[in-house]
Amino acid sequence: MIYQFRSKAGPDVIMLADLTQRIFDILGRPLEPRGILTVEQLPPLITALETAILKDLEERAKSNTPEHESTEKPKLADRLGQRAYPFLELMKQAKAKDEPVMWGV
């Protein structure tokens, strides 16, 4: 399934279900076919996603040390920060312009 996120504050963001589910798990929200992130909800959600991205970067840095070279390295495309960046930016733009983020409408 494909999710399209919209806000008057910025361009639409389209994501596949696997990434969307991963992000919503991080945000602690159920993923529904339709929904809205209100302006009041955005600040803690932005912080939660930024924290998860930093944690992902730290874990990847640790896995790149010489003691972990024998294990399979994660693919570059699997980096959370890279994949979630458009959605994070949409949330930041929406917060700055006091606009909600909606999907499934």
C-alpha positions in Angstrom: 0.0 0.0 0.0 1.1 3.5 -0.7 0.5 6.4 1.7 0.3 10.1 0.5 0.8 12.7 3.2 -0.4 16.2 2.5 -0.1 19.6 4.2 -0.6 23.1 3.0 2.8 23.8 4.4 4.8 21.8 1.9 4.9 19.3 -0.9 3.2 15.9 -0.7 5.2 13.0 0.6 4.5 9.5 -0.7 5.8 6.4 1.2 5.3 2.7 0.9 3.6 0.8 3.7 6.8 -0.7 5.2 8.4 2.6 5.9 5.2 4.3 6.9 4.6 1.5 9.5 8.1 1.8 10.8 7.7 5.6 11.3 4.3 5.2 12.9 5.7 2.6 15.3 8.4 5.1 16.3 5.8 7.8 16.7 3.8 5.5 18.9 0.7 5.9 16.8 -1.5 3.3 15.0 -1.3 3.5 11.2 -4.8 3.9 9.8 -5.9 4.3 6.2 -6.9 7.9 6.9 -5.7 10.3 9.5 -4.4 13.7 10.7 -1.5 14.9 12.7 -2.6 18.1 14.3 -0.3 21.1 14.9 -0.4 20.4 18.6 0.8 16.8 18.1 3.7 17.7 15.8 6.4 18.8 18.2 6.7 15.6 20.2 6.3 13.5 17.0 9.2 15.4 15.4 11.3 14.9 18.5 10.5 11.2 18.6 11.5 10.7 14.9 14.7 12.8 15.2 15.7 10.8 18.3 15.1 7.5 16.4 17.2 8.7 13.5 20.1 9.6 15.8 19.9 6.3 17.5 19.9 4.5 14.1 23.0 6.5 13.1 24.8 5.6 16.3 24.0 1.9 15.9 25.3 2.0 12.4 28.5 3.7 13.5 29.0 1.0 16.1 28.4 -1.7 13.5 31.1 -0.2 11.2 33.8 -0.7 13.8 36.5 -3.3 13.0 35.2 -5.8 15.5 31.9 -6.0 13.6 33.3 -6.2 10.1 32.7 -9.9 9.7 28.9 -9.4 10.1 26.8 -8.3 7.2 26.6 -4.6 6.9 23.1 -3.0 6.5 22.3 -1.6 3.1 22.8 2.1 2.7 19.2 2.4 1.5 17.9 1.1 4.8 19.1 4.1 6.7 16.1 5.5 8.6 17.3 9.1 8.3 17.6 8.9 4.6 14.2 7.2 4.1 12.3 9.3 6.7 13.8 12.7 5.8 11.0 13.8 3.5 8.3 13.0 6.0 10.3 14.6 8.8 10.7 17.8 6.7 7.0 17.9 6.0 6.2 17.7 9.7 8.7 20.5 10.4 7.2 22.7 7.7 3.7 22.0 8.9 4.7 22.9 12.4 6.3 26.2 11.3 3.2 27.2 9.3 0.6 25.9 11.8 -0.8 23.4 9.4 -1.8 19.8 10.0 -0.5 16.8 8.1 -3.2 14.6 6.6 -3.3 11.3 4.7 -6.0 9.2 3.0 -8.1 12.2 2.1 
